[in-house]
Amino acid sequence: MGRFFFDIYDGVELRDDVGRDMEDGAILRAEALKAVTHLAAAEAEDARETTLVLTVRDEGGNRRLKVRLVCQVEEF
């Protein structure tokens, strides 16, 4: 188990200074995907196009995972 930090970029960088304790591997990946899809759903309500990047760092500052999600809404 380790402490991981979830930094978000959606045009503005929001650095996670608190972090959370969790297992590495599949659990970390699942939490990152859950966080970025939740944020994308909120962003998509107000925008037609959005790109979110979530970067997960460990306690040493090493990047462990990056999730990039592009959402485009086309209304006809």
mmCIF file of the N, C-alpha and C atoms, coordinates in Angstrom:
data_MODEL
# 
_entry.id   MODEL 
# 
loop_
_atom_site.group_PDB 
_atom_site.id 
_atom_site.type_symbol 
_atom_site.label_atom_id 
_atom_site.label_alt_id 
_atom_site.label_comp_id 
_atom_site.label_asym_id 
_atom_site.label_entity_id 
_atom_site.label_seq_id 
_atom_site.pdbx_PDB_ins_code 
_atom_site.Cartn_x 
_atom_site.Cartn_y 
_atom_site.Cartn_z 
_atom_site.occupancy 
_atom_site.B_iso_or_equiv 
_atom_site.pdbx_formal_charge 
_atom_site.auth_seq_id 
_atom_site.auth_comp_id 
_atom_site.auth_asym_id 
_atom_site.auth_atom_id 
_atom_site.pdbx_PDB_model_num 
ATOM 1   N N  . MET A 1 1  ? 0.853   -1.173 0.000   1.00 0.00 ? 1  MET A N  1 
ATOM 2   C CA . MET A 1 1  ? 0.000   0.000  0.000   1.00 0.00 ? 1  MET A CA 1 
ATOM 3   C C  . MET A 1 1  ? 0.896   1.232  0.000   1.00 0.00 ? 1  MET A C  1 
ATOM 4   N N  . GLY A 1 2  ? 0.435   2.250  -0.680  1.00 0.00 ? 2  GLY A N  1 
ATOM 5   C CA . GLY A 1 2  ? 1.192   3.496  -0.736  1.00 0.00 ? 2  GLY A CA 1 
ATOM 6   C C  . GLY A 1 2  ? 0.264   4.687  -0.837  1.00 0.00 ? 2  GLY A C  1 
ATOM 7   N N  . ARG A 1 3  ? 0.853   5.867  -0.839  1.00 0.00 ? 3  ARG A N  1 
ATOM 8   C CA . ARG A 1 3  ? 0.080   7.104  -0.966  1.00 0.00 ? 3  ARG A CA 1 
ATOM 9   C C  . ARG A 1 3  ? 0.236   7.581  -2.400  1.00 0.00 ? 3  ARG A C  1 
ATOM 10  N N  . PHE A 1 4  ? -0.904  7.891  -3.024  1.00 0.00 ? 4  PHE A N  1 
ATOM 11  C CA . PHE A 1 4  ? -0.921  8.324  -4.415  1.00 0.00 ? 4  PHE A CA 1 
ATOM 12  C C  . PHE A 1 4  ? -1.660  9.646  -4.539  1.00 0.00 ? 4  PHE A C  1 
ATOM 13  N N  . PHE A 1 5  ? -1.208  10.451 -5.476  1.00 0.00 ? 5  PHE A N  1 
ATOM 14  C CA . PHE A 1 5  ? -1.735  11.797 -5.690  1.00 0.00 ? 5  PHE A CA 1 
ATOM 15  C C  . PHE A 1 5  ? -2.343  11.871 -7.083  1.00 0.00 ? 5  PHE A C  1 
ATOM 16  N N  . PHE A 1 6  ? -3.559  12.400 -7.168  1.00 0.00 ? 6  PHE A N  1 
ATOM 17  C CA . PHE A 1 6  ? -4.317  12.449 -8.409  1.00 0.00 ? 6  PHE A CA 1 
ATOM 18  C C  . PHE A 1 6  ? -4.361  13.891 -8.914  1.00 0.00 ? 6  PHE A C  1 
ATOM 19  N N  . ASP A 1 7  ? -3.488  14.217 -9.858  1.00 0.00 ? 7  ASP A N  1 
ATOM 20  C CA . ASP A 1 7  ? -3.436  15.563 -10.434 1.00 0.00 ? 7  ASP A CA 1 
ATOM 21  C C  . ASP A 1 7  ? -4.369  15.624 -11.636 1.00 0.00 ? 7  ASP A C  1 
ATOM 22  N N  . ILE A 1 8  ? -5.101  16.716 -11.760 1.00 0.00 ? 8  ILE A N  1 
ATOM 23  C CA . ILE A 1 8  ? -6.084  16.871 -12.827 1.00 0.00 ? 8  ILE A CA 1 
ATOM 24  C C  . ILE A 1 8  ? -5.702  18.058 -13.693 1.00 0.00 ? 8  ILE A C  1 
ATOM 25  N N  . TYR A 1 9  ? -5.839  17.874 -15.013 1.00 0.00 ? 9  TYR A N  1 
ATOM 26  C CA . TYR A 1 9  ? -5.637  18.978 -15.942 1.00 0.00 ? 9  TYR A CA 1 
ATOM 27  C C  . TYR A 1 9  ? -6.833  19.023 -16.882 1.00 0.00 ? 9  TYR A C  1 
ATOM 28  N N  . ASP A 1 10 ? -7.539  20.146 -16.880 1.00 0.00 ? 10 ASP A N  1 
ATOM 29  C CA . ASP A 1 10 ? -8.678  20.347 -17.780 1.00 0.00 ? 10 ASP A CA 1 
ATOM 30  C C  . ASP A 1 10 ? -8.592  21.730 -18.429 1.00 0.00 ? 10 ASP A C  1 
ATOM 31  N N  . GLY A 1 11 ? -7.383  22.139 -18.718 1.00 0.00 ? 11 GLY A N  1 
ATOM 32  C CA . GLY A 1 11 ? -7.125  23.493 -19.193 1.00 0.00 ? 11 GLY A CA 1 
ATOM 33  C C  . GLY A 1 11 ? -6.441  24.294 -18.093 1.00 0.00 ? 11 GLY A C  1 
ATOM 34  N N  . VAL A 1 12 ? -6.666  23.871 -16.873 1.00 0.00 ? 12 VAL A N  1 
ATOM 35  C CA . VAL A 1 12 ? -6.027  24.433 -15.681 1.00 0.00 ? 12 VAL A CA 1 
ATOM 36  C C  . VAL A 1 12 ? -5.513  23.244 -14.869 1.00 0.00 ? 12 VAL A C  1 
ATOM 37  N N  . GLU A 1 13 ? -4.292  23.362 -14.372 1.00 0.00 ? 13 GLU A N  1 
ATOM 38  C CA . GLU A 1 13 ? -3.718  22.261 -13.592 1.00 0.00 ? 13 GLU A CA 1 
ATOM 39  C C  . GLU A 1 13 ? -4.146  22.359 -12.137 1.00 0.00 ? 13 GLU A C  1 
ATOM 40  N N  . LEU A 1 14 ? -4.664  21.260 -11.622 1.00 0.00 ? 14 LEU A N  1 
ATOM 41  C CA . LEU A 1 14 ? -5.037  21.160 -10.213 1.00 0.00 ? 14 LEU A CA 1 
ATOM 42  C C  . LEU A 1 14 ? -4.206  20.033 -9.615  1.00 0.00 ? 14 LEU A C  1 
ATOM 43  N N  . ARG A 1 15 ? -3.235  20.408 -8.805  1.00 0.00 ? 15 ARG A N  1 
ATOM 44  C CA . ARG A 1 15 ? -2.305  19.441 -8.214  1.00 0.00 ? 15 ARG A CA 1 
ATOM 45  C C  . ARG A 1 15 ? -2.853  18.946 -6.874  1.00 0.00 ? 15 ARG A C  1 
ATOM 46  N N  . ASP A 1 16 ? -2.887  17.649 -6.712  1.00 0.00 ? 16 ASP A N  1 
ATOM 47  C CA . ASP A 1 16 ? -3.356  17.016 -5.483  1.00 0.00 ? 16 ASP A CA 1 
ATOM 48  C C  . ASP A 1 16 ? -2.224  17.036 -4.460  1.00 0.00 ? 16 ASP A C  1 
ATOM 49  N N  . ASP A 1 17 ? -2.398  17.783 -3.389  1.00 0.00 ? 17 ASP A N  1 
ATOM 50  C CA . ASP A 1 17 ? -1.386  17.863 -2.338  1.00 0.00 ? 17 ASP A CA 1 
ATOM 51  C C  . ASP A 1 17 ? -1.711  16.977 -1.143  1.00 0.00 ? 17 ASP A C  1 
ATOM 52  N N  . VAL A 1 18 ? -2.891  16.337 -1.166  1.00 0.00 ? 18 VAL A N  1 
ATOM 53  C CA . VAL A 1 18 ? -3.319  15.502 -0.044  1.00 0.00 ? 18 VAL A CA 1 
ATOM 54  C C  . VAL A 1 18 ? -3.043  14.028 -0.326  1.00 0.00 ? 18 VAL A C  1 
ATOM 55  N N  . GLY A 1 19 ? -3.501  13.547 -1.469  1.00 0.00 ? 19 GLY A N  1 
ATOM 56  C CA . GLY A 1 19 ? -3.312  12.148 -1.843  1.00 0.00 ? 19 GLY A CA 1 
ATOM 57  C C  . GLY A 1 19 ? -4.220  11.213 -1.084  1.00 0.00 ? 19 GLY A C  1 
ATOM 58  N N  . ARG A 1 20 ? -4.115  9.934  -1.425  1.00 0.00 ? 20 ARG A N  1 
ATOM 59  C CA . ARG A 1 20 ? -4.881  8.908  -0.717  1.00 0.00 ? 20 ARG A CA 1 
ATOM 60  C C  . ARG A 1 20 ? -4.087  7.612  -0.670  1.00 0.00 ? 20 ARG A C  1 
ATOM 61  N N  . ASP A 1 21 ? -4.302  6.882  0.394   1.00 0.00 ? 21 ASP A N  1 
ATOM 62  C CA . ASP A 1 21 ? -3.620  5.605  0.580   1.00 0.00 ? 21 ASP A CA 1 
ATOM 63  C C  . ASP A 1 21 ? -4.414  4.511  -0.117  1.00 0.00 ? 21 ASP A C  1 
ATOM 64  N N  . MET A 1 22 ? -3.734  3.721  -0.949  1.00 0.00 ? 22 MET A N  1 
ATOM 65  C CA . MET A 1 22 ? -4.398  2.606  -1.619  1.00 0.00 ? 22 MET A CA 1 
ATOM 66  C C  . MET A 1 22 ? -3.370  1.640  -2.182  1.00 0.00 ? 22 MET A C  1 
ATOM 67  N N  . GLU A 1 23 ? -3.870  0.507  -2.610  1.00 0.00 ? 23 GLU A N  1 
ATOM 68  C CA . GLU A 1 23 ? -3.033  -0.512 -3.231  1.00 0.00 ? 23 GLU A CA 1 
ATOM 69  C C  . GLU A 1 23 ? -2.655  -0.075 -4.638  1.00 0.00 ? 23 GLU A C  1 
ATOM 70  N N  . ASP A 1 24 ? -1.491  -0.478 -5.072  1.00 0.00 ? 24 ASP A N  1 
ATOM 71  C CA . ASP A 1 24 ? -1.029  -0.233 -6.438  1.00 0.00 ? 24 ASP A CA 1 
ATOM 72  C C  . ASP A 1 24 ? -1.713  -1.236 -7.373  1.00 0.00 ? 24 ASP A C  1 
ATOM 73  N N  . GLY A 1 25 ? -1.565  -1.060 -8.651  1.00 0.00 ? 25 GLY A N  1 
ATOM 74  C CA . GLY A 1 25 ? -2.065  -2.028 -9.622  1.00 0.00 ? 25 GLY A CA 1 
ATOM 75  C C  . GLY A 1 25 ? -3.507  -1.791 -10.005 1.00 0.00 ? 25 GLY A C  1 
ATOM 76  N N  . ALA A 1 26 ? -4.292  -2.863 -10.020 1.00 0.00 ? 26 ALA A N  1 
ATOM 77  C CA . ALA A 1 26 ? -5.668  -2.810 -10.506 1.00 0.00 ? 26 ALA A CA 1 
ATOM 78  C C  . ALA A 1 26 ? -6.542  -1.861 -9.693  1.00 0.00 ? 26 ALA A C  1 
ATOM 79  N N  . ILE A 1 27 ? -6.330  -1.789 -8.396  1.00 0.00 ? 27 ILE A N  1 
ATOM 80  C CA . ILE A 1 27 ? -7.138  -0.902 -7.553  1.00 0.00 ? 27 ILE A CA 1 
ATOM 81  C C  . ILE A 1 27 ? -6.833  0.551  -7.880  1.00 0.00 ? 27 ILE A C  1 
ATOM 82  N N  . LEU A 1 28 ? -5.576  0.875  -8.045  1.00 0.00 ? 28 LEU A N  1 
ATOM 83  C CA . LEU A 1 28 ? -5.175  2.235  -8.399  1.00 0.00 ? 28 LEU A CA 1 
ATOM 84  C C  . LEU A 1 28 ? -5.751  2.620  -9.755  1.00 0.00 ? 28 LEU A C  1 
ATOM 85  N N  . ARG A 1 29 ? -5.650  1.727  -10.711 1.00 0.00 ? 29 ARG A N  1 
ATOM 86  C CA . ARG A 1 29 ? -6.184  1.979  -12.054 1.00 0.00 ? 29 ARG A CA 1 
ATOM 87  C C  . ARG A 1 29 ? -7.701  2.197  -12.012 1.00 0.00 ? 29 ARG A C  1 
ATOM 88  N N  . ALA A 1 30 ? -8.405  1.361  -11.275 1.00 0.00 ? 30 ALA A N  1 
ATOM 89  C CA . ALA A 1 30 ? -9.861  1.487  -11.170 1.00 0.00 ? 30 ALA A CA 1 
ATOM 90  C C  . ALA A 1 30 ? -10.259 2.819  -10.540 1.00 0.00 ? 30 ALA A C  1 
ATOM 91  N N  . GLU A 1 31 ? -9.554  3.236  -9.505  1.00 0.00 ? 31 GLU A N  1 
ATOM 92  C CA . GLU A 1 31 ? -9.855  4.519  -8.854  1.00 0.00 ? 31 GLU A CA 1 
ATOM 93  C C  . GLU A 1 31 ? -9.587  5.692  -9.790  1.00 0.00 ? 31 GLU A C  1 
ATOM 94  N N  . ALA A 1 32 ? -8.513  5.619  -10.561 1.00 0.00 ? 32 ALA A N  1 
ATOM 95  C CA . ALA A 1 32 ? -8.194  6.689  -11.515 1.00 0.00 ? 32 ALA A CA 1 
ATOM 96  C C  . ALA A 1 32 ? -9.271  6.781  -12.588 1.00 0.00 ? 32 ALA A C  1 
ATOM 97  N N  . LEU A 1 33 ? -9.705  5.650  -13.118 1.00 0.00 ? 33 LEU A N  1 
ATOM 98  C CA . LEU A 1 33 ? -10.757 5.647  -14.136 1.00 0.00 ? 33 LEU A CA 1 
ATOM 99  C C  . LEU A 1 33 ? -12.079 6.158  -13.576 1.00 0.00 ? 33 LEU A C  1 
ATOM 100 N N  . LYS A 1 34 ? -12.393 5.766  -12.364 1.00 0.00 ? 34 LYS A N  1 
ATOM 101 C CA . LYS A 1 34 ? -13.620 6.229  -11.717 1.00 0.00 ? 34 LYS A CA 1 
ATOM 102 C C  . LYS A 1 34 ? -13.593 7.745  -11.538 1.00 0.00 ? 34 LYS A C  1 
ATOM 103 N N  . ALA A 1 35 ? -12.475 8.274  -11.095 1.00 0.00 ? 35 ALA A N  1 
ATOM 104 C CA . ALA A 1 35 ? -12.351 9.719  -10.867 1.00 0.00 ? 35 ALA A CA 1 
ATOM 105 C C  . ALA A 1 35 ? -12.468 10.503 -12.167 1.00 0.00 ? 35 ALA A C  1 
ATOM 106 N N  . VAL A 1 36 ? -11.772 10.077 -13.216 1.00 0.00 ? 36 VAL A N  1 
ATOM 107 C CA . VAL A 1 36 ? -11.773 10.842 -14.464 1.00 0.00 ? 36 VAL A CA 1 
ATOM 108 C C  . VAL A 1 36 ? -13.131 10.752 -15.171 1.00 0.00 ? 36 VAL A C  1 
ATOM 109 N N  . THR A 1 37 ? -13.819 9.623  -15.100 1.00 0.00 ? 37 THR A N  1 
ATOM 110 C CA . THR A 1 37 ? -15.135 9.539  -15.735 1.00 0.00 ? 37 THR A CA 1 
ATOM 111 C C  . THR A 1 37 ? -16.167 10.364 -14.975 1.00 0.00 ? 37 THR A C  1 
ATOM 112 N N  . HIS A 1 38 ? -16.052 10.419 -13.665 1.00 0.00 ? 38 HIS A N  1 
ATOM 113 C CA . HIS A 1 38 ? -16.948 11.263 -12.862 1.00 0.00 ? 38 HIS A CA 1 
ATOM 114 C C  . HIS A 1 38 ? -16.745 12.739 -13.227 1.00 0.00 ? 38 HIS A C  1 
ATOM 115 N N  . LEU A 1 39 ? -15.502 13.152 -13.341 1.00 0.00 ? 39 LEU A N  1 
ATOM 116 C CA . LEU A 1 39 ? -15.200 14.536 -13.718 1.00 0.00 ? 39 LEU A CA 1 
ATOM 117 C C  . LEU A 1 39 ? -15.678 14.841 -15.133 1.00 0.00 ? 39 LEU A C  1 
ATOM 118 N N  . ALA A 1 40 ? -15.502 13.896 -16.052 1.00 0.00 ? 40 ALA A N  1 
ATOM 119 C CA . ALA A 1 40 ? -15.926 14.103 -17.439 1.00 0.00 ? 40 ALA A CA 1 
ATOM 120 C C  . ALA A 1 40 ? -17.436 14.275 -17.527 1.00 0.00 ? 40 ALA A C  1 
ATOM 121 N N  . ALA A 1 41 ? -18.182 13.507 -16.756 1.00 0.00 ? 41 ALA A N  1 
ATOM 122 C CA . ALA A 1 41 ? -19.639 13.635 -16.762 1.00 0.00 ? 41 ALA A CA 1 
ATOM 123 C C  . ALA A 1 41 ? -20.058 15.028 -16.311 1.00 0.00 ? 41 ALA A C  1 
ATOM 124 N N  . ALA A 1 42 ? -19.413 15.552 -15.295 1.00 0.00 ? 42 ALA A N  1 
ATOM 125 C CA . ALA A 1 42 ? -19.727 16.899 -14.805 1.00 0.00 ? 42 ALA A CA 1 
ATOM 126 C C  . ALA A 1 42 ? -19.335 17.956 -15.832 1.00 0.00 ? 42 ALA A C  1 
ATOM 127 N N  . GLU A 1 43 ? -18.179 17.803 -16.462 1.00 0.00 ? 43 GLU A N  1 
ATOM 128 C CA . GLU A 1 43 ? -17.702 18.767 -17.460 1.00 0.00 ? 43 GLU A CA 1 
ATOM 129 C C  . GLU A 1 43 ? -18.590 18.753 -18.701 1.00 0.00 ? 43 GLU A C  1 
ATOM 130 N N  . ALA A 1 44 ? -19.039 17.579 -19.126 1.00 0.00 ? 44 ALA A N  1 
ATOM 131 C CA . ALA A 1 44 ? -19.809 17.441 -20.362 1.00 0.00 ? 44 ALA A CA 1 
ATOM 132 C C  . ALA A 1 44 ? -21.181 18.100 -20.262 1.00 0.00 ? 44 ALA A C  1 
ATOM 133 N N  . GLU A 1 45 ? -21.685 18.304 -19.065 1.00 0.00 ? 45 GLU A N  1 
ATOM 134 C CA . GLU A 1 45 ? -22.973 18.977 -18.903 1.00 0.00 ? 45 GLU A CA 1 
ATOM 135 C C  . GLU A 1 45 ? -22.916 20.413 -19.394 1.00 0.00 ? 45 GLU A C  1 
ATOM 136 N N  . ASP A 1 46 ? -21.759 21.046 -19.286 1.00 0.00 ? 46 ASP A N  1 
ATOM 137 C CA . ASP A 1 46 ? -21.616 22.460 -19.623 1.00 0.00 ? 46 ASP A CA 1 
ATOM 138 C C  . ASP A 1 46 ? -20.840 22.723 -20.909 1.00 0.00 ? 46 ASP A C  1 
ATOM 139 N N  . ALA A 1 47 ? -20.235 21.712 -21.497 1.00 0.00 ? 47 ALA A N  1 
ATOM 140 C CA . ALA A 1 47 ? -19.362 21.940 -22.647 1.00 0.00 ? 47 ALA A CA 1 
ATOM 141 C C  . ALA A 1 47 ? -19.665 20.938 -23.756 1.00 0.00 ? 47 ALA A C  1 
ATOM 142 N N  . ARG A 1 48 ? -19.352 21.322 -24.970 1.00 0.00 ? 48 ARG A N  1 
ATOM 143 C CA . ARG A 1 48 ? -19.512 20.411 -26.106 1.00 0.00 ? 48 ARG A CA 1 
ATOM 144 C C  . ARG A 1 48 ? -18.266 19.560 -26.309 1.00 0.00 ? 48 ARG A C  1 
ATOM 145 N N  . GLU A 1 49 ? -17.152 20.063 -25.852 1.00 0.00 ? 49 GLU A N  1 
ATOM 146 C CA . GLU A 1 49 ? -15.901 19.320 -26.012 1.00 0.00 ? 49 GLU A CA 1 
ATOM 147 C C  . GLU A 1 49 ? -15.016 19.575 -24.801 1.00 0.00 ? 49 GLU A C  1 
ATOM 148 N N  . THR A 1 50 ? -14.472 18.514 -24.274 1.00 0.00 ? 50 THR A N  1 
ATOM 149 C CA . THR A 1 50 ? -13.568 18.664 -23.138 1.00 0.00 ? 50 THR A CA 1 
ATOM 150 C C  . THR A 1 50 ? -12.518 17.557 -23.161 1.00 0.00 ? 50 THR A C  1 
ATOM 151 N N  . THR A 1 51 ? -11.354 17.889 -22.707 1.00 0.00 ? 51 THR A N  1 
ATOM 152 C CA . THR A 1 51 ? -10.282 16.908 -22.549 1.00 0.00 ? 51 THR A CA 1 
ATOM 153 C C  . THR A 1 51 ? -9.811  16.977 -21.105 1.00 0.00 ? 51 THR A C  1 
ATOM 154 N N  . LEU A 1 52 ? -9.803  15.845 -20.466 1.00 0.00 ? 52 LEU A N  1 
ATOM 155 C CA . LEU A 1 52 ? -9.331  15.746 -19.085 1.00 0.00 ? 52 LEU A CA 1 
ATOM 156 C C  . LEU A 1 52 ? -8.120  14.828 -19.047 1.00 0.00 ? 52 LEU A C  1 
ATOM 157 N N  . VAL A 1 53 ? -7.133  15.228 -18.276 1.00 0.00 ? 53 VAL A N  1 
ATOM 158 C CA . VAL A 1 53 ? -5.953  14.391 -18.073 1.00 0.00 ? 53 VAL A CA 1 
ATOM 159 C C  . VAL A 1 53 ? -5.770  14.224 -16.570 1.00 0.00 ? 53 VAL A C  1 
ATOM 160 N N  . LEU A 1 54 ? -5.735  12.988 -16.136 1.00 0.00 ? 54 LEU A N  1 
ATOM 161 C CA . LEU A 1 54 ? -5.507  12.681 -14.733 1.00 0.00 ? 54 LEU A CA 1 
ATOM 162 C C  . LEU A 1 54 ? -4.174  11.943 -14.648 1.00 0.00 ? 54 LEU A C  1 
ATOM 163 N N  . THR A 1 55 ? -3.252  12.503 -13.897 1.00 0.00 ? 55 THR A N  1 
ATOM 164 C CA . THR A 1 55 ? -1.941  11.885 -13.711 1.00 0.00 ? 55 THR A CA 1 
ATOM 165 C C  . THR A 1 55 ? -1.811  11.458 -12.259 1.00 0.00 ? 55 THR A C  1 
ATOM 166 N N  . VAL A 1 56 ? -1.445  10.215 -12.059 1.00 0.00 ? 56 VAL A N  1 
ATOM 167 C CA . VAL A 1 56 ? -1.278  9.683  -10.707 1.00 0.00 ? 56 VAL A CA 1 
ATOM 168 C C  . VAL A 1 56 ? 0.211   9.627  -10.397 1.00 0.00 ? 56 VAL A C  1 
ATOM 169 N N  . ARG A 1 57 ? 0.578   10.241 -9.261  1.00 0.00 ? 57 ARG A N  1 
ATOM 170 C CA . ARG A 1 57 ? 1.964   10.232 -8.782  1.00 0.00 ? 57 ARG A CA 1 
ATOM 171 C C  . ARG A 1 57 ? 2.047   9.432  -7.495  1.00 0.00 ? 57 ARG A C  1 
ATOM 172 N N  . ASP A 1 58 ? 3.222   8.856  -7.246  1.00 0.00 ? 58 ASP A N  1 
ATOM 173 C CA . ASP A 1 58 ? 3.449   8.201  -5.958  1.00 0.00 ? 58 ASP A CA 1 
ATOM 174 C C  . ASP A 1 58 ? 4.111   9.193  -5.000  1.00 0.00 ? 58 ASP A C  1 
ATOM 175 N N  . GLU A 1 59 ? 4.420   8.738  -3.803  1.00 0.00 ? 59 GLU A N  1 
ATOM 176 C CA . GLU A 1 59 ? 5.003   9.626  -2.782  1.00 0.00 ? 59 GLU A CA 1 
ATOM 177 C C  . GLU A 1 59 ? 6.340   10.213 -3.202  1.00 0.00 ? 59 GLU A C  1 
ATOM 178 N N  . GLY A 1 60 ? 7.056   9.519  -4.070  1.00 0.00 ? 60 GLY A N  1 
ATOM 179 C CA . GLY A 1 60 ? 8.348   10.004 -4.545  1.00 0.00 ? 60 GLY A CA 1 
ATOM 180 C C  . GLY A 1 60 ? 8.226   10.983 -5.704  1.00 0.00 ? 60 GLY A C  1 
ATOM 181 N N  . GLY A 1 61 ? 6.988   11.255 -6.142  1.00 0.00 ? 61 GLY A N  1 
ATOM 182 C CA . GLY A 1 61 ? 6.772   12.173 -7.255  1.00 0.00 ? 61 GLY A CA 1 
ATOM 183 C C  . GLY A 1 61 ? 6.845   11.508 -8.617  1.00 0.00 ? 61 GLY A C  1 
ATOM 184 N N  . ASN A 1 62 ? 7.016   10.195 -8.635  1.00 0.00 ? 62 ASN A N  1 
ATOM 185 C CA . ASN A 1 62 ? 7.087   9.460  -9.900  1.00 0.00 ? 62 ASN A CA 1 
ATOM 186 C C  . ASN A 1 62 ? 5.693   9.277  -10.487 1.00 0.00 ? 62 ASN A C  1 
ATOM 187 N N  . ARG A 1 63 ? 5.561   9.545  -11.779 1.00 0.00 ? 63 ARG A N  1 
ATOM 188 C CA . ARG A 1 63 ? 4.281   9.323  -12.439 1.00 0.00 ? 63 ARG A CA 1 
ATOM 189 C C  . ARG A 1 63 ? 4.058   7.823  -12.577 1.00 0.00 ? 63 ARG A C  1 
ATOM 190 N N  . ARG A 1 64 ? 2.902   7.360  -12.138 1.00 0.00 ? 64 ARG A N  1 
ATOM 191 C CA . ARG A 1 64 ? 2.589   5.934  -12.166 1.00 0.00 ? 64 ARG A CA 1 
ATOM 192 C C  . ARG A 1 64 ? 1.529   5.591  -13.205 1.00 0.00 ? 64 ARG A C  1 
ATOM 193 N N  . LEU A 1 65 ? 0.683   6.581  -13.515 1.00 0.00 ? 65 LEU A N  1 
ATOM 194 C CA . LEU A 1 65 ? -0.432  6.311  -14.422 1.00 0.00 ? 65 LEU A CA 1 
ATOM 195 C C  . LEU A 1 65 ? -0.937  7.631  -14.977 1.00 0.00 ? 65 LEU A C  1 
ATOM 196 N N  . LYS A 1 66 ? -1.315  7.622  -16.248 1.00 0.00 ? 66 LYS A N  1 
ATOM 197 C CA . LYS A 1 66 ? -1.932  8.808  -16.842 1.00 0.00 ? 66 LYS A CA 1 
ATOM 198 C C  . LYS A 1 66 ? -3.160  8.352  -17.611 1.00 0.00 ? 66 LYS A C  1 
ATOM 199 N N  . VAL A 1 67 ? -4.280  9.025  -17.369 1.00 0.00 ? 67 VAL A N  1 
ATOM 200 C CA . VAL A 1 67 ? -5.523  8.745  -18.080 1.00 0.00 ? 67 VAL A CA 1 
ATOM 201 C C  . VAL A 1 67 ? -5.920  10.020 -18.811 1.00 0.00 ? 67 VAL A C  1 
ATOM 202 N N  . ARG A 1 68 ? -6.103  9.910  -20.121 1.00 0.00 ? 68 ARG A N  1 
ATOM 203 C CA . ARG A 1 68 ? -6.542  11.058 -20.926 1.00 0.00 ? 68 ARG A CA 1 
ATOM 204 C C  . ARG A 1 68 ? -7.905  10.699 -21.498 1.00 0.00 ? 68 ARG A C  1 
ATOM 205 N N  . LEU A 1 69 ? -8.886  11.547 -21.241 1.00 0.00 ? 69 LEU A N  1 
ATOM 206 C CA . LEU A 1 69 ? -10.245 11.293 -21.696 1.00 0.00 ? 69 LEU A CA 1 
ATOM 207 C C  . LEU A 1 69 ? -10.719 12.484 -22.512 1.00 0.00 ? 69 LEU A C  1 
ATOM 208 N N  . VAL A 1 70 ? -11.117 12.221 -23.752 1.00 0.00 ? 70 VAL A N  1 
ATOM 209 C CA . VAL A 1 70 ? -11.642 13.262 -24.631 1.00 0.00 ? 70 VAL A CA 1 
ATOM 210 C C  . VAL A 1 70 ? -13.127 13.004 -24.798 1.00 0.00 ? 70 VAL A C  1 
ATOM 211 N N  . CYS A 1 71 ? -13.921 14.028 -24.560 1.00 0.00 ? 71 CYS A N  1 
ATOM 212 C CA . CYS A 1 71 ? -15.371 13.913 -24.674 1.00 0.00 ? 71 CYS A CA 1 
ATOM 213 C C  . CYS A 1 71 ? -15.859 14.974 -25.654 1.00 0.00 ? 71 CYS A C  1 
ATOM 214 N N  . GLN A 1 72 ? -16.549 14.532 -26.694 1.00 0.00 ? 72 GLN A N  1 
ATOM 215 C CA . GLN A 1 72 ? -17.131 15.449 -27.666 1.00 0.00 ? 72 GLN A CA 1 
ATOM 216 C C  . GLN A 1 72 ? -18.618 15.152 -27.756 1.00 0.00 ? 72 GLN A C  1 
ATOM 217 N N  . VAL A 1 73 ? -19.432 16.178 -27.587 1.00 0.00 ? 73 VAL A N  1 
ATOM 218 C CA . VAL A 1 73 ? -20.880 16.039 -27.662 1.00 0.00 ? 73 VAL A CA 1 
ATOM 219 C C  . VAL A 1 73 ? -21.354 16.756 -28.915 1.00 0.00 ? 73 VAL A C  1 
ATOM 220 N N  . GLU A 1 74 ? -22.014 16.021 -29.806 1.00 0.00 ? 74 GLU A N  1 
ATOM 221 C CA . GLU A 1 74 ? -22.561 16.606 -31.025 1.00 0.00 ? 74 GLU A CA 1 
ATOM 222 C C  . GLU A 1 74 ? -24.079 16.507 -30.966 1.00 0.00 ? 74 GLU A C  1 
ATOM 223 N N  . GLU A 1 75 ? -24.722 17.636 -31.054 1.00 0.00 ? 75 GLU A N  1 
ATOM 224 C CA . GLU A 1 75 ? -26.188 17.653 -31.080 1.00 0.00 ? 75 GLU A CA 1 
ATOM 225 C C  . GLU A 1 75 ? -26.637 17.912 -32.505 1.00 0.00 ? 75 GLU A C  1 
ATOM 226 N N  . PHE A 1 76 ? -27.618 17.157 -32.984 1.00 0.00 ? 76 PHE A N  1 
ATOM 227 C CA . PHE A 1 76 ? -28.112 17.309 -34.357 1.00 0.00 ? 76 PHE A CA 1 
ATOM 228 C C  . PHE A 1 76 ? -29.544 17.792 -34.350 1.00 0.00 ? 76 PHE A C  1 
# 
